[in-house]
Amino acid sequence: MQWETVIGLEVHTQLTTQSKIFSGASTAFGAEPNTQACQVDIALPGVLPVLNKGAVERAIRFGLAIGARLNRINVFDRKNYFYPDLPKGYQISQFTLPIVEGGALTIQVGDEEKTVRITRAHLEEDAGKSLHEDFHGLTGIDLNRAGTPLLEIVSEPDMRSAKEAVAYAKALHTLVTWIGTCDGNLQEGSFRCDANVSVRRPGGPLGTRREIKNLNSFRFLEQAIDYEIRWQIGEIEDGRAIQQATVLFDPDSGETRMMRTKEDAHDYRYFPDPDLLPVKLEEDWIERVRASLPELPQARQTRYRTEFGLSAYDAATLTSSRTLSDYFETVTAALPKADAKLAANWVMGELSAALNRAEIDIATSPIGANRLARLLGRLQDGTLSGKLAKQVFEAMWTEGGEPDAIIEAQGLKQMSDSGEVERIIDTVLAANQKSVEEFRAGKDKAFNALVGQVMKATKGKANPAQVNDLLRAKLAG
Amino acid sequence: MQTIKSIATLLAEGKISSVELCQDYLARIAAHNPNLNAFVTVDAERTLAEARAADARRAAGQANLLTGVPIAHKDIFCAEGWLTTCGSKMLANFVSPYDAHVISQFKAAGMPTLGKTNMDEFAMGSSTETSYYGPTKNPWDVARVPGGSSGGSAAAVAARIAPAATGTDTGGSIRQPAALCGITGLKPTYGVVSRYGMIAFASSLDQGGPMATTAEDCALLLNVMAGFDARDSTSLERNQEDYARDLNKPLTGLRIGLPKEFFGAGLTGDTATAVQAAIEQFSKLGATTVEVSLPNSGLSVAAYYVIAPAEASSNLSRFDGVRYGYRTPDYADLTDMYEKSRAEGFGAEVKRRIMIGTYVLSHGYYDAYYLQAQKLRRLIANDFAQAYQQCDVILGPTAPTTAFKLGEKADDPVEMYLSDIYTIAVNLAGLPGMSLPCGFDRQGLPIGLQLIGDYFAEVRMLNVAHQYQLVTDWHQRTPGGF
């Protein structure tokens, strides 16, 4: 029987502000427990929240980047529940009137492009952390994270497979790091996904969903959803109904397990926070933010295809991060002769391979974009063959240095003097009479053998095209 | 009578030092507080250290008008190094590590803290009987309540064991005890005094204000308390003003609005007579009266008892036994710890309001209660706006009765809630209001007159009150034995 999967994601992105959303305490990661929690964060009696405008600015930025509606007046609500790492007994969030509504994100799944609609994105504060180990049966509370600004981005249930969900999560990750609203650090919890998953008969009514909480890697996201889909289908096919529930993914077993059902869901008793005024977004503020937005990944992809003639795949790959895309653009712009395709091939080929092997990010690449462009310039002016260029690249990667200096030092310059090449060809022809005869008898393979001999004799420094031309002329003569 | 104005003059003329003053008041507190229970915390060492600093400041020629004048603070204001209990067992061990904005303003002015005054638990009450630390007694009759929730501050000022005090007013908690104790108290426009460090009861209604013997003193104290504070998002960014600047303006041409709803069937006996006499007094001072209407004011108590408990139920969630305050000594698990800590740490009235608030915010009830109450709030504010088309200030009684007996209403919450029937609408609208003494009933208990101003009309209100006090002496009378 056929089943269709329906997936929607809620992604908590930590915003890149220096201080917390409602206090002046630092948001830096990794400090000693409770050293970055001020009297507002620990909710002493009498303290009050003050909204960090930087968090609002980042939400505006995100809203503009996805073409969303920005609510000119948006409101902070209190979400009431008790938990030891929630100091006030309520979380300040946005419920009825979020700052961002609507908008969409285009994702690439294989060769297909797909649009995922965004329902809303709202500002809220993070909770602290409960530490259950090392306290001999007690629970430790670290409130450093309490009050860290989050933008929770909620998608429509537009995804139909784990692959699509991952593609969406990656596209979102690219976008938020691209526009600088989130540092995208998955290990530190700056980008956390909750996946709402249900299955149904194709075209039928939506099934009951279960929410997988707190997935902090793309791999776990895919594994968790795939497991959940199989589990739900199994249940239904065995005649059991799905209960609405919140589940956790265990990476060790590869399974999801129940955290709570709808029955024990909280009544959060949302109401507008009387300590905070409604947030008003002035038009000139929005326009200033709009003016400061960089060219977005989607726009660049289109430009790479139309202006540079790159394939959809190449355009998508090159815009998978802003540092990669900026690097590519710098190389392209610095080439003596415009050739974006050449730049693309090298950035996605040699450079990416070397970066992957060394497990380093392009931002810290030992070969800068301008230096790579100077290398490619030597390829363009015929100084280097493709093979020699790769050799120079290797030397630049391992030893550093300018391409020209390496070419000089290692004598890798391609022979451009046709007289010298001709002399070598004469020697080769004299020593390989058998091949010459075979060629003249109509064997094309013999020609390639001769080219090979010439290249060998020049230690690869001859220009293969030039060798071709000269050799053909000699043999014809 | 020692007003802070007169004390300031004595200090300025070098006739008395702040240390001598504080010693004098501390002695009076020691003598009378066991009887009144107006103060919950007195720390003579701390007070005298502040007094010495004030004297040194004066000697260095850096004194302000009120430097060296002591003041008592309602125990709802966090004050660094002081127990700050909010009248609750929940905070019986809470020593604040920081100063509320209001406290730092008074410190900056060089005014020593005389002590922390008793109050209804978390400011929930109209009689100071819900305090964990026992009820405060009314100096005019110690068998009676001082009103509440700022009952400790009101009783202390009335008994002249403090020259002035701070209070907070969420539904009448400055004005009603001021009326019942025969003193002058002012609740400013919402947003004029920072709420930072003032333990929240109902955030959209709470407002701190001064309590003293005269309107002039209230003006001088408001000059210290008021002002923008970036740490309170509801604090209003306005130019600093001198609230005493128009005290001496004549009242000729003043239009006083008399809401017919305040003079209806509920207002009887001596209170009605005293308020009527005050109106005649104002006519003699050149004011005219006009009848106005506040048609929705009758709904204010109902709206208030939805909004205030709703906000309180959330505001008081932080008292969970986890980080500070009371934690039950014996518990099985987290839920047990929460339940017992809160069950044991909060008193009956606080629990009642947390339950009401939790109920009205619950899924399925929110629209019917909370949203509806917020709509009423707008209607009530509109009524006042209409009224101010015809008048400059509104006048009426502060409370429906004079001080009632301890325990008289303690078992009837609704009867208790009606103590604030004339004051609550002012908080819902965010307007400034004040209470000043206007007579005594036949039992010798003070009667309060309420003035309600338009937004930011504190200066006008204080002017009206001061002119009245220049021609009356109700505010100068002191209870026997103090």
Interface residues (C-beta under 8 A of the other chain):
Chain A: Q39 I42 A43 L44 P45 G46 V47 L48 P49 V50 L51 R78 N80 F82 P84 P87 K88 G89 Y90 T139 I141 D267 R269 Y270 F271 P274 D275 L276 L277
Chain B: F77 C78 T84 C86 L91 F94 S96 P97 Y98 A100 R195 Y196 G197 M198 I199 A200 A202 S203 S204 A230 R231 D232 S233 T234 A310 E311 S313 S314 L316 S317 R318 F319 D320 V322 R323 Y324 L334 Y338 T358 L361 S362 H363 Y366 Y370
